Amino acid sequence: MQNLKVGIDIGGTNITYGIVNDSGEVILKKSFPIKEFGTAEIFVDFISKELKESFKNLEKESNILGIGIGAPNGNYYTGSIEFAPNLKWEGKIPLAEMLNEKMDYPVLLTNDANAATMGEMIYGDAKNLKNFLFVTLGTGVGSGFVANGELILGHDGFAGELGHAIFDPKGRQCNCGRKGCLETYASATGIVRTVKELLSQSNEPSILRDIPENEITSKKIYEAALKNDLIALTTFDYTSYILGVMLANAVAITSPEAIFLFGGLANAGDFIFKPTKKYMEENLLKIFKNKIEIKPSGLSESDAAILGAAALIKD
Amino acid sequence: MQNLKVGIDIGGTNITYGIVNDSGEVILKKSFPIKEFGTAEIFVDFISKELKESFKNLEKESNILGIGIGAPNGNYYTGSIEFAPNLKWEGKIPLAEMLNEKMDYPVLLTNDANAATMGEMIYGDAKNLKNFLFVTLGTGVGSGFVANGELILGHDGFAGELGHAIFDPKGRQCNCGRKGCLETYASATGIVRTVKELLSQSNEPSILRDIPENEITSKKIYEAALKNDLIALTTFDYTSYILGVMLANAVAITSPEAIFLFGGLANAGDFIFKPTKKYMEENLLKIFKNKIEIKPSGLSESDAAILGAAALIKD
């Protein structure tokens, strides 16, 4: 008899679900554009039928343990998506409860970064760690803190927002309405802002000057850095400096054994890992120096969200 | 039969111990200048005899559950004081083990701010809170974070150093060797630095100009603020601004239900609580706004360290 878990990842563009076995393998995965589901009710109707259909095709000897959902602004305590700015479904949506009514399985929900953190702990490289930090450097910056072997959810279920810790209160305008959040610097969008700033401030020649400003992406900055483009290299250094300082501050609070970086920017490898480690060390209190690894996530980028959501369900 | 716990507070000037009953009352308290104990061995010899003597005088129906110690740079996992800059006892001192060898009771040790945090949780106003933050605003700034009902110790036992989270990497020189730590602004020494800065930068008349620079203390700044002295009021506002921003960043990470302020600066009451709350709210992510209380500790200043140390011992 194999135990299976379902992971559902609700993203701004697609909703993906996967069925995960005991070994942490995604044995089935399907994706649907979220725009097909005008309301959460329509989605719940659809996914409950879809899952029941999938379950029929599984070996008879399978036991479904439950359904985990990772969603932007997802709250573990309430099982709701609460005012997610990048979803069309508005207000508070009690998605876990809605799905639980249609399906005979436990349904748990949390925000996408917390889900990915759980995925790293259950299926990734944090299996034996009781204290670690997981940071997603994507369009935005998300994070999950594990202390004493447990995810920190906070009293309201919204803990772990390192992306909205403020680096500079007079700094860049953030989508959240405040200024100088880490996310405005150390995300795929933040790094593009840095390039534009540097291009406007200097006369340094750069491959990036040949690209229309609106087409500059973190990937193109990475490619320019590979060609030793000084603007691109300076951009990675500056991004890493701010990330390093903010990680040092996070370390002062939770003292993790390791920090995992995940998502688009983390794919820039040494351009981001080496200087981030250097600047973090420079800004660490002496008692924390040379103790903390910064490393890439052990989850594959394509499965991380599914595994994370599935990891909410206990064995 | 009453259960009793011993709390020992190792300070830079005095060592104090107290015996605490089930109701959280300190039924006996004694203090000794630390300079009487040239080495930790001398202290352990002394305190073990002293405690045995005190225990003899207790009612027969008393049951000693254990001995808790709060000490600067105390590490819960190792039971050692590790390289405390303000103690004469140098290096790593396995104080819990040393005392345990002389006494037939469990001995636990942690750092002073973490001990005070435990005190707030067991004997103070955080009895029903699973997620809170405790900040000591004394000569330095210490802190303890409780998440999921447990103190965050970190993988190495040194978590909770909010005082050394960096507000401004180009800011004030800190004793820790780095720059711009919260402690250089929001401590009794930090607030004096702010006054000196403001006095030198403006021509604003101030009572504080009548005091020799070396005699300005946080208490005198408070007294000047009571008289509406503009320099003193501006100093509290500036201090609270930096504290508010850093508390907002800490909230983004652990999302506490309440924040307790303790120690010298907290005695300034509304001069520190009101503007700190205001600036924290201004710098909070929307999901955290108007949810978090900032309040004074429920422990009396004279007993907090003893109660905190005693709180390490479980019932």
Interface residues (C-beta under 8 A of the other chain):
Chain A: N73 E82 F83 L129 K130 N131 F145 A147 N148 E150 I152 L153 G154 H155 D156 G157 F158 A159 G160 E161 L162 H164 A165 I166 P169 C176 G177 R178 V245 A248 N249 A250 A252 I253 T254 S255 P256 E257 N283 L285 K286 I287 F288 K291
Chain B: N73 E82 F83 L129 K130 N131 F145 A147 N148 E150 I152 L153 G154 H155 D156 G157 F158 A159 G160 E161 L162 H164 A165 I166 P169 C176 G177 R178 V245 A248 N249 A250 A252 I253 T254 S255 P256 E257 N283 L285 K286 I287 F288 K291
